[in-house]
Amino acid sequence: MSDDRTLTNPAGLHDPTPFGYSHAASAPGELVFIAGQYASDETGQVVPGDFAAQVERSVANLRIALAGVGLDLEHVVRLGSYIVDHDLEKLEVLGKELHGAWADRLPAQTLVGVAALALPGMLFEIDAVAVRP
């Protein structure tokens, strides 16, 4: 598939790419919504690990969810990220992981700091909107 997403970072707004996102993303096609993915194993149990390990596993699970509907990371136009006890160190970890996954084609993203997530031990969760060409 050719990458026909349009990513926009308009003049007058800060450069968001160091933080792992673009201000706006659009693409023609059918929208596909991917539920929140977290550092879970095949049974839904939270996999032990620090924040960085949970972010890495969550993105790996996002890839699996996308593959299940015939898509990949290149089809993602929007992310929602949820971080327990958010701080700048965690933002840096997330930014590195997202750059590793998307390089310079970063989707739009909203990050929300939260007190807790659905299951004990969860430190991070990510959901996505993708576009089927």
C-alpha positions in Angstrom: 0.0 0.0 0.0 1.2 3.5 -0.7 1.1 5.8 2.2 -1.6 8.3 1.2 -2.0 9.9 4.7 -1.6 13.6 4.8 0.2 14.8 8.0 0.0 18.5 8.8 2.0 20.5 11.3 1.0 24.1 10.5 3.0 27.2 11.0 1.9 29.0 14.1 1.9 25.8 16.1 4.9 24.2 17.8 6.7 21.3 16.2 5.1 18.2 17.9 7.4 15.6 16.3 9.9 15.5 19.2 7.0 14.4 21.3 5.9 11.6 18.9 2.9 13.0 17.0 1.6 15.3 14.3 -1.0 17.9 14.8 -3.4 16.6 12.1 -3.7 13.5 10.0 -6.2 12.6 7.2 -6.6 9.9 4.7 -9.2 8.7 2.2 -11.0 5.4 3.0 -12.9 3.5 5.7 -12.2 4.2 9.4 -11.2 1.3 11.7 -11.2 1.8 15.4 -8.7 -0.2 17.5 -9.5 -0.6 21.2 -7.0 0.2 23.9 -4.1 -2.1 23.8 -1.9 -2.7 26.9 1.0 -4.9 27.9 -1.0 -8.1 28.0 -0.3 -11.7 27.2 -2.7 -13.9 25.2 -4.9 -14.4 28.3 -5.3 -10.6 29.0 -3.0 -10.7 32.1 -0.7 -7.7 32.5 2.9 -8.7 31.6 5.3 -7.6 34.4 7.7 -4.9 33.4 8.6 -1.3 33.8 7.0 1.6 31.9 9.3 1.2 28.9 8.6 -2.5 28.6 4.8 -1.9 28.9 4.9 0.7 26.1 6.9 -1.6 23.9 4.5 -4.5 24.5 1.4 -2.3 24.0 2.6 -1.1 20.6 3.4 -4.8 19.7 -0.2 -5.6 20.7 -1.5 -2.7 18.6 0.4 -4.2 15.6 -1.3 -7.5 16.2 -4.8 -5.9 16.5 -4.2 -4.0 13.3 -3.0 -7.2 11.5 -6.1 -8.9 12.6 -8.1 -6.6 10.3 -5.5 -6.6 7.5 -3.9 -3.3 8.4 -0.5 -2.1 9.8 0.9 0.9 11.6 1.1 2.8 8.3 -2.7 2.9 8.3 -3.0 4.6 11.7 -4.0 8.3 11.6 -4.7 8.9 15.3 -3.5 7.6 18.6 -4.8 7.9 22.1 -2.2 7.3 24.8 -3.0 6.9 28.5 -0.1 7.1 31.1 -0.5 6.3 34.8 1.3 9.1 36.8 2.5 10.9 33.7 5.7 12.8 33.8 8.3 14.1 31.3 10.5 11.0 31.6 7.6 8.8 30.5 6.8 11.2 27.7 10.4 10.7 26.4 10.1 6.9 26.6 6.8 7.1 24.7 8.3 9.5 22.1 11.2 7.1 21.4 8.9 4.1 21.0 6.5 6.0 18.6 9.5 7.3 16.5 10.7 3.7 16.3 7.3 2.5 15.1 6.4 5.4 12.8 9.8 7.2 12.1 8.9 10.6 10.7 5.3 9.7 9.7 3.8 10.2 13.2 0.0 10.1 13.5 -2.0 12.7 15.3 -2.1 11.8 19.1 -3.7 12.9 22.3 -2.0 11.9 25.5 -3.9 11.7 28.8 -2.3 11.3 32.2 -4.4 9.1 34.4 -4.5 8.0 38.1 -5.1 4.3 37.1 -6.2 2.1 34.2 -8.5 -0.9 34.0 -6.3 -3.5 35.6 -3.9 -3.5 38.5 -0.3 -3.1 37.2 -1.2 -1.4 34.0 1.0 1.7 33.4 0.1 2.4 29.8 -2.6 1.9 27.2 -2.9 3.0 23.6 -5.8 3.1 21.2 -5.9 3.9 17.5 -7.9 5.0 14.5 -6.7 3.6 11.2 -7.9 4.1 7.7 -8.6 1.1 5.4 -7.7 2.2 1.8 
